[in-house]
Amino acid sequence: MEDKKNSFGLLDVAEDVADLIGSGLSFLKERFGDGLSCCAPEPLKHAADEIREEIRVVRERDPAAKSDLEVLLLYSGLHAVLAHKVSHRLYGHGHLFAARAVSQVARAVTGIEIHPGAKIGKGFFIDHGSGVVIGETAEIGDNCTLYQGVTLGGTGKDTGKRHPTLGNNVMVGAGAKVLGPFRIGDNSKIAAGAVVLTEIPDDCTAVGIPARVVRCKNEKVAADANKNLDHVHIPDPMSTELSSLRKELERLEKEIAAIKAEAFSGSEETDPDTQEKDHETV
Ligand SMILES: CC(C)(COP(=O)(O)OP(=O)(O)OC[C@H]1O[C@@H](n2cnc3c(N)ncnc32)[C@H](O)[C@@H]1OP(=O)(O)O)[C@@H](O)C(=O)NCCC(=O)NCCS
């Protein structure tokens, strides 16, 4: 009974603290709201606008988000994206160590590792977040969403550009791995758990390991159509052509042999080829 009372006591304190923070922030907003932004220095105003925009993106895409304050304080995806904005700027100015340090601190806090070199467009949302890894040469278009456990990585075989490029409005499902320097087209979806090793066109859904396209422009895609998307085992058109010519030649030789055999089987005449040769000798 005593324990129950104590735990209620702790809950009361926690609620009081939360209320205090909430009302403090509301007071500041009411008191200084526009006043602050009118007098704040330009970079601070810009930063505030960026944070406001990121909060809007989360609230738009996550129905579980109940308030701006909740998103600002408790959404690790948002913290990782904001930290990346800082680290990417440092990276761009050549402060590579500081950039990496910021991204590693963000990783320790959020469980999301975004390399400072990665280029990320507007409206980027990482839901849940833990275990997301985004490589140095990855590029992400506008309004993309990643779920927890997604890797935008390299295969280890490429140098230079070695991570994927996501077009606009791409969704990559939980645990999916997109590996290599190819493009995922605009409005495409990568299913949870997929491993994508080749380019995916616009407006398509890819599922499975290795990923295959199952839907494109709202139409189901037949399984064998994916042969066209295999960029590893690309057919050599020259050797395909030569091999079909060789087959045609073999067929013609057989046909000629059969005609000859038929023509000479019933008659006493000798083979015209031999006759020609006999003439030549005479
Ligand atoms: C792929 C996905 C986006 C649906 O896209 P869609 O274009 O609407 O595709 P459909 O639902 O019509 O599915 C198409 C086919 O792919 C299959 N499929 C869907 N998701 C799949 C998955 N993750 N793995 C394997 N196959 C999958 C479906 O069974 C269907 O197969 P069928 O044609 O044989 O019936 C969705 O299934 C998904 O994986 N979303 C990820 C969401 C996520 O990660 N949430 C985490 C929240 S914490």
The ligand as an SDF file (V2000), in Angstrom:
LIG
                    3D

 48 50  0  0  0  0  0  0  0  0999 V2000
    5.4920   -2.6600  -49.6340 C   0  0  0  0  0  0  0  0  0  0  0  0
    4.4480   -1.8210  -48.9340 C   0  0  0  0  0  0  0  0  0  0  0  0
    4.8950   -0.3830  -48.9020 C   0  0  0  0  0  0  0  0  0  0  0  0
    3.1160   -1.9160  -49.6890 C   0  0  0  0  0  0  0  0  0  0  0  0
    3.2410   -1.3400  -50.9700 O   0  0  0  0  0  0  0  0  0  0  0  0
    2.0800   -1.5270  -52.0730 P   0  0  0  0  0  0  0  0  0  0  0  0
    2.5710   -0.8790  -53.3420 O   0  0  0  0  0  0  0  0  0  0  0  0
    0.8080   -1.0230  -51.5210 O   0  0  0  0  0  0  0  0  0  0  0  0
    2.1000   -3.0730  -52.3100 O   0  0  0  0  0  0  0  0  0  0  0  0
    0.9770   -4.1900  -51.9520 P   0  0  0  0  0  0  0  0  0  0  0  0
    0.5550   -4.0660  -50.5300 O   0  0  0  0  0  0  0  0  0  0  0  0
   -0.0620   -4.1620  -53.0220 O   0  0  0  0  0  0  0  0  0  0  0  0
    1.8370   -5.5290  -52.0850 O   0  0  0  0  0  0  0  0  0  0  0  0
    2.3030   -5.9780  -53.3220 C   0  0  0  0  0  0  0  0  0  0  0  0
    2.8590   -7.3830  -53.1190 C   0  0  0  0  0  0  0  0  0  0  0  0
    4.0220   -7.3110  -52.2860 O   0  0  0  0  0  0  0  0  0  0  0  0
    3.8690   -8.1540  -51.1400 C   0  0  0  0  0  0  0  0  0  0  0  0
    4.5180   -7.4870  -50.0080 N   0  0  0  0  0  0  0  0  0  0  0  0
    4.1260   -6.3610  -49.3960 C   0  0  0  0  0  0  0  0  0  0  0  0
    4.9880   -6.0500  -48.4330 N   0  0  0  0  0  0  0  0  0  0  0  0
    5.9330   -7.0000  -48.4310 C   0  0  0  0  0  0  0  0  0  0  0  0
    7.1040   -7.2170  -47.6550 C   0  0  0  0  0  0  0  0  0  0  0  0
    7.4570   -6.3660  -46.6850 N   0  0  0  0  0  0  0  0  0  0  0  0
    7.8930   -8.2730  -47.9380 N   0  0  0  0  0  0  0  0  0  0  0  0
    7.5340   -9.1370  -48.9190 C   0  0  0  0  0  0  0  0  0  0  0  0
    6.4370   -8.9900  -49.6970 N   0  0  0  0  0  0  0  0  0  0  0  0
    5.6490   -7.9290  -49.4420 C   0  0  0  0  0  0  0  0  0  0  0  0
    2.3650   -8.2880  -50.9610 C   0  0  0  0  0  0  0  0  0  0  0  0
    2.0480   -9.4650  -50.2650 O   0  0  0  0  0  0  0  0  0  0  0  0
    1.8830   -8.3110  -52.3960 C   0  0  0  0  0  0  0  0  0  0  0  0
    2.1110   -9.6030  -52.9270 O   0  0  0  0  0  0  0  0  0  0  0  0
    1.0730  -10.2580  -53.9870 P   0  0  0  0  0  0  0  0  0  0  0  0
    1.1160   -9.3600  -55.2060 O   0  0  0  0  0  0  0  0  0  0  0  0
    1.6640  -11.5990  -54.2470 O   0  0  0  0  0  0  0  0  0  0  0  0
   -0.2500  -10.2540  -53.3300 O   0  0  0  0  0  0  0  0  0  0  0  0
    4.2080   -2.3020  -47.4860 C   0  0  0  0  0  0  0  0  0  0  0  0
    3.7940   -3.6620  -47.4990 O   0  0  0  0  0  0  0  0  0  0  0  0
    5.4500   -2.1840  -46.6090 C   0  0  0  0  0  0  0  0  0  0  0  0
    6.3160   -3.0580  -46.5740 O   0  0  0  0  0  0  0  0  0  0  0  0
    5.5180   -1.0430  -45.8990 N   0  0  0  0  0  0  0  0  0  0  0  0
    6.6020   -0.7810  -44.9610 C   0  0  0  0  0  0  0  0  0  0  0  0
    5.9860   -0.1610  -43.7500 C   0  0  0  0  0  0  0  0  0  0  0  0
    6.9170   -0.2320  -42.5460 C   0  0  0  0  0  0  0  0  0  0  0  0
    8.0830   -0.5050  -42.6420 O   0  0  0  0  0  0  0  0  0  0  0  0
    6.3370    0.0390  -41.4110 N   0  0  0  0  0  0  0  0  0  0  0  0
    7.0640    0.0390  -40.1860 C   0  0  0  0  0  0  0  0  0  0  0  0
    6.1770    0.6850  -39.1760 C   0  0  0  0  0  0  0  0  0  0  0  0
    6.9260    0.5970  -37.6060 S   0  0  0  0  0  0  0  0  0  0  0  0
  1  2  1  0
  2  3  1  0
  2  4  1  0
  2 36  1  0
  4  5  1  0
  5  6  1  0
  6  7  2  0
  6  8  1  0
  6  9  1  0
  9 10  1  0
 10 11  2  0
 10 12  1  0
 10 13  1  0
 13 14  1  0
 14 15  1  0
 15 16  1  0
 15 30  1  0
 16 17  1  0
 17 18  1  0
 17 28  1  0
 18 19  1  0
 18 27  1  0
 19 20  2  0
 20 21  1  0
 21 22  1  0
 21 27  2  0
 22 23  1  0
 22 24  2  0
 24 25  1  0
 25 26  2  0
 26 27  1  0
 28 29  1  0
 28 30  1  0
 30 31  1  0
 31 32  1  0
 32 33  2  0
 32 34  1  0
 32 35  1  0
 36 37  1  0
 36 38  1  0
 38 39  2  0
 38 40  1  0
 40 41  1  0
 41 42  1  0
 42 43  1  0
 43 44  2  0
 43 45  1  0
 45 46  1  0
 46 47  1  0
 47 48  1  0
M  END
$$$$
